[in-house]
Amino acid sequence: MLSRFAIGALLACSLAVSSAQQLCNGYSELCAKPYDSLTYVLTHNSYAFSANPAANQLCGINDQLADGVRGLKLSAVKPVNSTSNDAADAIRLCHTSCSILDAGNAKDTLTSITAWVKENPNEVLTIMWNNLGDFGTSDFNALYEASGIIEYSHVQAYGNLTWPTLEELISSGKRVINFLDLGADQNILPWIMPQFNYVFETPYNNSNETSFSCVIDRPSDPEQPEEMMYVMNHFLYGSLVIEIPQKGSANVTNAASLLKQSKTCTTTFGRQPNFLEVDFYNKGTTLQIAAELNNVTYTGGTLKCDTDSSSGGTSSSTSTSDASNTQGSRVAILLFIAAAVLVL
């Protein structure tokens, strides 16, 4: 028979476990909500944060996740002159072309993401792939096996648009949702889903604040748009031989402008956007807007991205002075233009 002390210890342990499970993606109010009813911040080209004019973010993925980003957009590109025979090294993370911005093997990034997922058991994460390299579904298998993230990958029955709650995903241990925009076949890999069967997107080629709209861009004619989730693309491109992200306007783009489009799309589609896809997420009030759309009070403080950026941490530029930053930017721009000309 258990002693009173043992019973008390068990109860305390039970309460501690229960308490640990009360937060889902940082908020207890979200636990009972279906995955497809919520809004998540999705960073555009999440891996692209180097000192390069083509970079879409100011910090690495670890900082993004620490700050509350719960959606990552990755571009799968074929490496140039690869000498590796490892199938897991077949996919690289590059912006349009690896000659413009090359963030290395996708395996390394996914391995790092897997470590974060393991260390944060009450978090649900979405990964969306742009298949720029025209890979087949099976090409992702070695990558997911080698990184370990397959262990946490959720399987949604093909065509099933009824999603589990965050609490159910967390309890199952399968709390990473994976989408591939083109070339996915769930008969081959059931955990990597064809995005446009489940999620549509608004137009992404926007050059000024007035060009944001709430129309379905991809796919062009979805079968069940009223049942699907959607990505609201909200980032701007300027032109320097090829399109480049607009960091200078991000404080405006990711604030009132983002909220305005969110409200317009909520009215247009009859539900809030599921993914706010943005550049430079730490600029403006992106995370606060996502919390508002989810009807919770934002609880974040100083962003790790801002702390690392201001201290010259590795998540942003490695330059140590304004002079070296300027010099590095000039060199990066020249190299960028040269690479862009070669690509074109």
N, C-alpha and C positions, 0 to 999 in steps of 0.2 A: 504494500500500500504506500502511495506517495506521501511524503511528509508535507506539512503545510509550506515549508520553505521551498520544496521542489515544485509544488503546485504554483506557488507565487512566482517562482522563477520562470516557469512555463508560460504563465499568463503574461508576464512582463515581456517575454520574448515574442509571444504571439501579438501583443499590442505593438511592439516595435516593428515587426514585419508588416502588420496592417498599416501602421503609420507610414512606413516606407513606400507602400503601394498606393497611398492616397493621392500622390501627385502623378499626373500623366502629362508629359511634355511641360512640366513645371507648374501645372495648375490642377487642383483637385476637381474643379468644375468640368474639366474636359474628359474625365475618365469614362463617363457613361455616354459620351457623344460618339456617334459613328465616325469612322475615319474620314468619310467623304462629306461630312457636314461642317468641317472646320477649315480654317485658313492657316496656311503655313508660309513662312518666308522661304523663297526658293532663290538661291543665288545663281545668277547667270554666269556660265563658265567659272564655276566655283574654284577651280584649280588655278586660274589665271590671275596671279597676284604679284608677279615679278615686276621689277623696274623696267617696264616695257609699255610703250604707248598702246599696245593691244590688250593690256591687262584690264579685266573687268572688276576686280576686287582689290582692296588694299591689304588684306590679310589672308593667311592660309586657312585651310579648312578646319583645322583644330580650333582656331580662334572663332571662326564662324559658328561652329557647333557650341562652343562655350558660351557664346553670346545669345543663343536661342534660335539660330537658323536650323530648320528641320527639313529642308529640301535642297538637294544638290543637283545642279545641271552639269553634266559632263559630256565632253565631245570625244568620241572614239575615232582615232585617226591612225592610219598605217604608218609605221616608222619608216624613215628613209635610211637605206643602207644598213639595216640591222644585221648584226652578226650573231645574234642569239638564236639558238635552236629550241628554246623553251617556249611552248605554246602560250604560256601565261604572260610572255613579254610581247605578244603580237599586237597589243593595243597600247597606243600612247595617247596622252592628253595634250592636245594642241589646239590653238585658236586658228581655225581655217586650214592652216598649213603649219607643219612643224618648223619650217624655215622662218616663220613669223614669231610664233611663241610656242615653245616646247616645254611642257611641265613634267616630262619624264614618263616612265612606265605607269600605266594605270594600276598595275599590281601594287606598286608602292603606296599609292594614294589609298586604294581600297584596303590595304593592310592596316594603314593608320586609322581609317574610318572604323574598321572592325574592332580595333583596340578601344576606341571611344565607345562604341556600342556596348562592348563587354563591360566597360567600367560604368556605364550609365543604364542600368536595367529598367528604368521607368520611362524611357524615351522611345518614341516611334519616329523613324527616319525614312524619307523618300529619296530615291536616287533615280534621276531621269537621264537617259543617254540620247545624245544626238549621234546617229550612226553615219558620220561623215566618211568613214572608211569603207562603207558598204560591206560590213562584216556579216557573216551568217550567224544565226542564233548560237550554234554550237561553239563558235569562236569565243564566246564569253564564259564557257564552262571552266576551262583551265584557269582563267583569271579569277573567277569566283571561288574555285576550289583552293587555289594557292593563297589567296588573301584571307580565307577563313570566313568570309562574310556570308557564304552560302548557308552556314549553320543558323543564321538569324533571318534568312530571307523567307518572307511570307508567300504562300501559294494561294492565289485567288482563282477559283474555278473559272475556266474560260467563259466569257460572256456574262458572268455573275456581277451585277452592278449593285448588289447589296453587300455592304462592307461591315466588318466587325467594328466594335467600339475600340477606343484606344486601350481601355482596360483589358479587353479580350485579347488584343494583339500582344500586350505586355505579358499577360498571364501565359500565353502560348509560347513565349520566347521568340516567336517569329515576328519581329517588329521592324524589319527593313523591307520596304515596298520598292520593287524595281520595275522600271518601265524602259522600253526601247522604242524610239519613234518609228524606225523602219527596219523590217527584216526579222521581227520577233516571231517565234513559233512556239506556243506553249505545249505543243505535242512533243517537242524536243527538250525544251527547258521550261517546265511549268511555272517557275518562279520569276522568269523575266517576261513581263507582259507587253503585248503590243499597245503602246500608249494610246493610239487613236481609236482603240476599241473601248477605252475607259475614260480618256481625258482629251478634251479639245483645247485649242489655244486661240487667243485673240492675236491680231497682227503684231509681228515683232519688228518690222522694218520701219521704225519711227525716227524722225529727224528733228521734231520740235514738240513742244508741249501740247499743241493743238491737234496733233496727229493721232493721239491715243484714241482708240475706239473700242466698242463692245460688240464686235461682230465675230462670227466664227471664221477663222482663217485656215486652220488645219485641224482635222481633215476638211476637205471642201464640202462634203455632204454626209455628215455622220448620221447613222441610222436612228439613234436614240439620244439626241442632244439634251433633252430634258432630264435624262437619267444620268448623264455623264458628269464627271468632275471637269473643272476647267482651270487652265493656266491663264492668268491675266499678265500679259507681257507689258512691263512698264520700265523701259530703259531706252536711252537715246543713243543714236550713232551720228557722229560727224564724219567728215571725209578728209582723208589724207592719203591719196592714191587709192586706198581701200577704206572701208568703214572702220572707225575707231570709237571706243567708248567715250562718253562725255563726263569726265569726273568733275569738271568745273561747275556743272549745273546740277550735280546730284543732290545737293542740299534742298533744292527746289523740287526736283523731279520726285524725290523720295519723301515728300512731305504733303502739302496741300494737294498737289497734282495727283499723287498716288491715292489719297483718300477720295478725291473727286471721281477718279475713274472707278475705284472700288464701289462707290455708291451708285454710279451710273450702271455698272455691270450687274450689280445686285438687283437693280430695278429691271434691267433688260432681260436677264436670265432667270429671275425669280429666286435667286439664292446667291449667297456671298461667294466671292472667288475662293477657290481652294488653294491656289498657289499664286503668291505675289512674286513674279520673277523680276529681279532688280539687279542693277550694277551698284557697286559701292554701298552695300547694305547699311554700313555704319554711318552713312551720311543721311541727314534728314531724320524722319521718325518712323521708319519702316516697321520696326518691331512693335512700337506702340500702336500703330495702325492695325497690325495683325491681331494684337490683343483686343483692341476695340471691336473688330469684326467678330471675334470669338466671344464677345461679351464678358471679358474678364479684365481685371485691373492689372496693368503691366507692372511687373515686380522687379524688372531688371535694373541694374545700377550702371556704373561706368562700364562701358564695353571693353572687353579684352583687346579688341582690335584697335581701339583708340589708345589704350595704354601702351600696347606694343609699338604702335605707329609713332607715338610721341617720344618713346624711349629709344627708338631706332632698333627695335627688336627684329628678330628674323622673320616675323610674319609680314613685315612690310619691306621697306627699302633697307638695304644693308649699308647705305651711305652714312657717314658720320658727321657731315657738315653740310651747310647750305651750298657751299661752293662745289663740293663733290657731288651733291644731288643735282645741281644744275649741269655740271660737266657730264654726269652719267646720263641725264635725260637727253642732252644733245646727242651724245653718242648713240643712245638707244633709238632716238628718232631717225638718225641717219641710217642705222642698220635696218630699222623697220621699213623705211622707204625702199632701201635697196632690195630687201627680201620681198616686199610687196610687188616691186617691178618684175622681179624674177618669176614670181607666182603668176602674175598676169601675162 
